[in-house]
Amino acid sequence: MTHNVIEAERSVDRLAILDEGRVIAEGTPAELKARLGAALRLELVVDPSTTELPISPFGGSAVLVGNRLMIGVPSDAAGRAVSWAELLQQPGFVEEYTLGPATLEDVYVALVGGKSAGPEHDEEVFDASAA
C-alpha cells in the first residue's frame, strides 16, 4: 500500500484507486493510463492573474488543480502542443509548461478531480482489466 503514485507506477502489477475509502478504479498501471485516452500530459502553470483559462485544441481531458492546468494530448500532437504552449507564454497566460508521458497522477486527478466524489454520488467502479 502506498500513497506515492510514482512508487506505485514503478513497483506494482495491479492497483486500486480509492476515494474516501471506496475503490473507484482498478487495473494495471498501463490499463488505468489507457483510460485517459491520451498518451501525453501537457501541464501549464497558469499566471494567477489570468481570469480566462485557455481552451485545449486537443479535445480530451483538461483538469485545473490550483494554478496548474493538466491537458491530455495524443502522442501525434506533441509538436502542436509545444507550439501552442509557447504561444500562450507570449501574452503571459502561461508562466511555464511541461510535456511528458501521462502518469497515474493524471488518472487519479481525472477520476477524483479537485474534490472527492463522496458517498452521495452513485458512480461505478472502473475495472480496467474488464474494458
RABEL-V928426 format. One record per residue. RES is the residue in three letters. PHI is phi in whole degrees, -180 to 180 (999 if undefined). OMEGA is omega in whole degrees, -180 to 180 (NA if undefined). Layout:
RES&PHI&OMEGA, RES&PHI&OMEGA
This chain:
MET&999&178, THR&-150&173, HIS&-101&-177, ASN&-89&-176, VAL&-68&178, ILE&-67&177, GLU&-62&-179, ALA&-62&-177, GLU&-62&-176, ARG&-93&-168, SER&-126&-178, VAL&-121&176, ASP&-88&178, ARG&-139&177, LEU&-151&176, ALA&-122&175, ILE&-104&-177, LEU&-109&171, ASP&-134&-178, GLU&52&176, GLY&80&-178, ARG&-110&177, VAL&-71&180, ILE&-112&176, ALA&-162&175, GLU&-152&180, GLY&156&175, THR&-77&176, PRO&-54&-180, ALA&-64&179, GLU&-64&-179, LEU&-67&179, LYS&-68&178, ALA&-63&179, ARG&-62&-179, LEU&-63&-179, GLY&79&179, ALA&-143&-178, ALA&-79&-175, LEU&-121&175, ARG&-125&171, LEU&-100&179, GLU&-109&178, LEU&-105&172, VAL&-93&-172, VAL&-83&176, ASP&-58&-177, PRO&-60&-180, SER&-84&179, THR&-69&-180, THR&-97&178, GLU&-120&180, LEU&-81&176, PRO&-67&179, ILE&-97&-176, SER&-65&175, PRO&-84&-174, PHE&-104&-176, GLY&67&177, GLY&68&-173, SER&-84&172, ALA&-144&-176, VAL&-128&178, LEU&-99&175, VAL&-130&-174, GLY&65&177, ASN&-106&177, ARG&-104&176, LEU&-105&-179, MET&-104&-173, ILE&-124&174, GLY&-75&-178, VAL&-133&175, PRO&-65&-176, SER&-62&-180, ASP&-77&179, ALA&-111&-177, ALA&-59&-179, GLY&-64&178, ARG&-65&-180, ALA&-66&179, VAL&-65&179, SER&-60&-180, TRP&-64&180, ALA&-63&179, GLU&-66&176, LEU&-63&180, LEU&-70&178, GLN&-72&-174, GLN&-63&177, PRO&-81&177, GLY&92&177, PHE&-67&-175, VAL&-120&179, GLU&-82&179, GLU&-158&179, TYR&-148&171, THR&-139&175, LEU&-127&-179, GLY&-155&180, PRO&-68&175, ALA&-62&-177, THR&-127&174, LEU&-65&174, GLU&-61&178, ASP&-63&178, VAL&-62&-179, TYR&-60&-179, VAL&-64&179, ALA&-65&-178, LEU&-79&-174, VAL&-101&-178, GLY&67&180, GLY&-83&-178, LYS&-133&179, SER&-79&-178, ALA&-68&178, GLY&76&-176, PRO&-71&-178, GLU&-74&179, HIS&-92&180, ASP&-99&-178, GLU&-106&175, GLU&-86&173, VAL&-78&179, PHE&-94&175, ASP&-106&-174, ALA&-63&-178, SER&-73&179, ALA&-88&-177, ALA&-81&NA
